[in-house]
Amino acid sequence: MTLESQLESTLTKRRQNSKLRRLVVNSPSHIDFSSNDFLGLARSIRFRSNYLSELAQLPNILGSTGSRLLDGNSSYCQALEKRVALFHDAETALIFNSGFDANAGLFSTVPQQGDVIIYDELIHASVHEGMRVSRAGKRIPFRHSDIVDFERVLKDMVALFPGKNIFVAVETVYSMDGDVAPLIDLVRILRKYWPNKENGYLIVDEAHSTGVYGENGRGVVHELGLQDEMFARLHTFGKALASNGAAILGSDVLRQYLINYARPLIYSTFMSYSSLASIKCAYDILESGDTISMQNHVHSIIKRFRETTKLPHGKLLPSTSPIQGVVLSSNEAVRSLATYLNNKGFNVKPIVFPTVPVGQERVRICLHGHNTVSQVDGLVNQIHRFFQVDSSVMEIAKL
């Protein structure tokens, strides 16, 4: 059998299991309830105008010209990193091409020989990518946001690996469930074992909270006043900030270590001036306070969506973030609801195994600063209508 045949056979199996991933082009006429453009900046006329103005002021070179350690670095980027660090109340920031690169670079290099990584079972794939090639002696999950299970695992690891560094990896807002991590409790438990932070280190991915939580969108960590309890924070720019790339926030020692050892940073062509300009313009708007009304609107329509959605079958995920989910009991039911809503002009996506665990398949719904109250009400009405259309739809939902 040729390689092409082997690959096609594998794809056929995935297709037969209704798990085949495809690239799709969303209809521009559909109402967006799917993207991670939480504040609506990607559609903002002001953001576009500011960005074009910033581009006009840049040097003639708009591209990258090389990796960060060769020709891709610039005073423009370093000034931006200082600004990002100051905004989020951190010692330093180091920009990567993407959140995936940042997490992979961090977790693959920072844990030393024999150290331990404890991670929430729903942590992002980029963290798994980093852990997979790290020197950690043990990588062990705890049940999602379960404080009791977290302490059980932590206590066991402290006993089994005395004197080793223990890293705890969580997200502030989880990308598929939309719930917020119990950071205060996680810090409290860590400090029971290490009052002086000597061997217990918390690493938090703020990708889905940037721009949406905290003063002017500084994130959940800042909202809770836990900046000094973090070993590292990740903030991405490709979601609410309508740009691309990410930054690792931490100490100057961590920054210098990553510059020397993080392969995604060292061996990748760095992002272009035009990308850096977009990040700068996003922070201009955050700092100005112009996104505060967007934040308030997002949280207002989250409340309205949750209060008005009534499901005769399935459940609404317990999320207070812009990421909502209608969980039904089969892939077929989830795909049926997503298709129905798409046909009614609402852009939503079905999320099935292996992206989420079996039995947790859902239609993922994201609420944004550009969504109106009437659009949210229309979506809710069509969700209700889905369960009333005919008996076959109802039977699918009960599966």
N, C-alpha and C positions, 0 to 999 in steps of 0.2 A: 504494500500500500504506500503510495506517495505521501509526502508531507502534506500537500494540499488536501488530499483525501482524508488524512487523519484530522486535520484542522476542521474540515467541513463536517466530519462525523461528530466531532465534539460540539460544534455549533448546532447540529441537528438535534442532539440530545437536549441541549439547553432550550432550543425552540420547542421541542415536544413537551418540555416541562413548564412552558410558559415563563421562562426566565431569561429569554434572549434580550439583551440590551440593544437599543437602537438609538441613533442620533435623530432627533426630531426638530423640526422648525416650528415654533409656536406661531399661531395665527396672530398677526398684529391687531386684528379686530377683537380678539378675546380679552376679557378682563383678567388682569394678572393677579392670581391668588397662588402663585407657585414660586416665584423667584425669591432670592435672598436680598433683594433691593428694599430692605425694610423701611428706610426713611424716604424712599422715592427719589434719591439724589440722581440716580441714573437717568431720570426723566426731567430733572430740574433744569429749567431754562437759565436760571442764575448760575448754576454750577457749570453748565456748558459755556456760558459767556465768560465766566472767570477763568475757566480752563484755557479757552482760546486766547484770552488776554495774556495769561501766564506763558503760553507757548511762544507768543510773539516777543516776549522779553528774554527768552532763553538764548544761550549761545547758538551758533549756526548748527552745531551738532545736536541732533535730536535722538540719535541712536545710542547704543550702549558703548560700542567699540571694544568690548572685551570683558573678561572676568573681573570680579571686584578687586582681586589682588594684583591684577596687571594694569589694564587701562580703564576699567569700568568704574573706578571710584571717582568721586568729585567732591569739591567743597559744598556744592549744592546738596548732595546726598547727606553728607555729614552734618550740615546745618539742619536738615530735615530730621535726621535721627535725634539730634539734641532737642528739637522742638517736640517730637513725639514723646520722648522720655519725660520732658517737663510737663507736658499735658497730662500724662497718665501717672505722674508723681513717682517716677522710677529713676534710678541712678543713670542707666544708659539704655539705649535701644540699638538693635542691629537689624537692618532690613534684609529680608530674603526675597527671592522671586515669587514665592507662594507660601501659603500656610503649610502645605504638604512638605515642601522643602525645609521649612523652619522646624517643624516637629520631627521630621526624619533626621535632620542634622543634630538637633538637640539630644534626642533620646539615643541615637547611635553612638554618641561620643562622650557625653558627660558622665554617665554611670561608670565607675571604675571597676576594676577586676573584682568579681565576687559581690558587688553591691546588689541591692534588691529594688525592684520596681513593683509597686502595688498600684493597680489601675482599676478604674471603674469598668465594669464589663461592657459598657456601651461607648468606651472611648473611641476616638476617630481612627480610621485606618492608617493615617499618617503616623500616629504614635506607634501602632503595631509594626509599621515598616521600620521605624527607628529601633524599636526594642529587638526586632528580629536579628539584627546584626550587632547589637550592643554587647559589651563585656559583662553585663549583669549576671550574677550567679543564679538569680531567681527572678522570674516574671510571673506574677500571680494576680488574678482578678478578684474583686469583691463584688457582691451583688449591687446592682445599680442604685446608687444614692442610699444604700442601707448602712446606717451608722453602726449598728450592732455588728453586722458582718464585717465591716471595715475594721473595727477594733479587734475582732477575733483574729482576722488575718494579720493585722499589725502586731498583735501580741505574739503570735506564733513566729513571725519573721524576726522579731527582736530576739526571741529565745534561740532560734536556729542560727542566726547570723550576728552574733554579738560584735559590736564595734564597727559594723559595716554601715555605709550610708543607705538609707531607705528613702526612695523617691516615691511620691504619691502623685498620680496623674489623673486629673479630672477636667471636665469642661464646666464652664459656668452655666451655659445654656446648651442643652444637647440638641444636635442638629436634626434628629428624627423624632424625639419625644417632646422636645421643647420645654422640658422642665428645668428648674434651676437647682444646681448642686447645693447641698447643705454645708456651705463653706465654713460658717461659724463653728459648727459642730466638728468638722474635720480638723480645723485648727485647734480647737479645744482638746481633742483627743491626742493629736500630735504633741501638744505641749505637756500633756500628762507624762509622756515618756521622755521628752527632751525639752525641759523648761528653757534652756538656753540655745535651742535650735541646733545643737551640736551634730546630730546625725539624721534628723528627720526633715525632709525637704518637700514642699508642696509646689507642684507645677500645674498651672491653670491655663487652659485654652479658652480665651474670651472671644473666639471668632464670631459667635452668634449673639454676643451681647454688646459688642462695640457699636457705639452710636445709639443704642436703644435703651441702655440702663446707665444709671449714674449721672452725675452733674455734667451737662453738655455732652452726654454720651461716652463718658470715660470708662464705663463698664461696671460689672457687678462688684468686682474686688474693690474698686474705688468707692462705690456706693456704700459698701459695708465697712469701709475704713481699714481694710486688711492688707494694704500695700506692703507694709513692713513684714508681713508674715509669709510673703511669697518668695520662693527661690527664683522662679521665672514665670513670666506671663507671656502669652502669645496673643497679639492683636492682629487680625487680618484686615485688609483694605478692600477686598473684593466683594464684600456683602453690603452692609449699610453704607459704606464709604464710596461705593460706585467706582472703584479703581481696581488695582490688582497688587499682589504682594502681601507681605506680612512683616511684623517686627517682633523679635524676642526682647522683652524687657527684663533687666536684671542688673547684676553688679558689673563693674568694669572688668573684674577678673573673668567673669563668665563671658563677656563680650570678646575679650582677647583670646580666650580659650577656643571659642567657636570660630573666630577668624583663622585660627591655626589648625583646627581639626575638623570642622564641619564640611564634609565633602560636597554637599549640595551648594554651599557658598563658594568654596574654593574652585570647583571644576565646572561651574556653569557660567555662561555669559550673563552678566548682570543686567538688570532691567534698564530700559532706556530712559533718557531724560524726560521724554514725554510721559512715561508712566510715573516717574517721580513727581512731575508737575501736577498730575492728577491727584496724587496723595496729598501734596501740599495744599491744593485747592479745597480738598475735603476737610482738612484740618482748619483751614481758614474759616469755613462755614461753621464747623463745630465750635471753634473758639468764639466766634461772633455771637453765638447764642441763637442763630437763626433756625437751628434744628430743634430747639426746645418745643416749639409748637407742634412739630412733626412727631416728636417723641410722645407728647401728651395725646395727640390724636391716635397714634398707634395703640397706646394702652387703653384708650377709650373704646375703640372698635373691637379690641380683644374682649373687653368686658361685655360689650353688646353681643358679639358672636356667641360667647359662652352662655350668656343668659337666655338667648333666644333659640339656640339649637336644641331640639328635643328629638332623641333617637328612639324609635320603638325596638330597634335591634342594634347590636354592637355597642360601642361606647365612644365617648369623646375623651381623648387623652387628658390627664390632669395637668394642663399647661397654662401658665399665666404669661407666656411669652408670645411673640408674633407667630411662632410655629405651633400650629394646631394639627390634630390628627383624628380622623374618624376611623376607628378600628372595627373591621368586620371579620367574620370568622372563616373566610376563605379567600384565596387569590381571585377566584371568579367573581365573588361579590365586590371585592375592592376594585377590580378592573371595570366591573359593570357600573359602579357608582362614578368612577372617574370618567368613563366614556360618556355617561349620561350628562354629567356636568360640563364636559368639554363641548358636547353637542348643543348645550344651552348657552354657550358663549363664555364659559368660565375656565380659565387655564389652571387646572390642578393636576397632580401626578399621583399615580398609584405607586406605593412603595411595598415591595414584597421581598421574601427571602431570596438571596442571602443578605440583602442590605439590612433587613430587620429579622429578628428571630421568627421561626415558624409559630403561627398563632397570633403574631402581632402585626400582620399585614394591615396597612392603612392607606387611606387617601390623605396625603400631606397637603395642608392648607396653610399658606403664609399670608399674613395681613401686613399692609404697608401704609406708609404715609400718603401715598397717592390713591389709596382706596377710599371711596366715599361711603358714608353711612348707608345710602340707598343701594350701593353695590353689595355691601355686606348683607343687607336685608334680602336682596335678590338671591344671593348665594344660599342663604339659610332657607329661604322659601323653596328653592329647587332641591335642596337636600331633603326637605320634608316631602316634597312632591315625588322624589325618587321612590320612597317607600309606599306611595299611594297609587303609582301608575297602573300596575296590574298585578295579578297574583304571582306571575312568574318572577317578577322583580322581588317581591316579598320573599318568595321561597329561596331565591339566590342569597338574599341577605341573612336568612336564617341558617344557611349551611354551616 
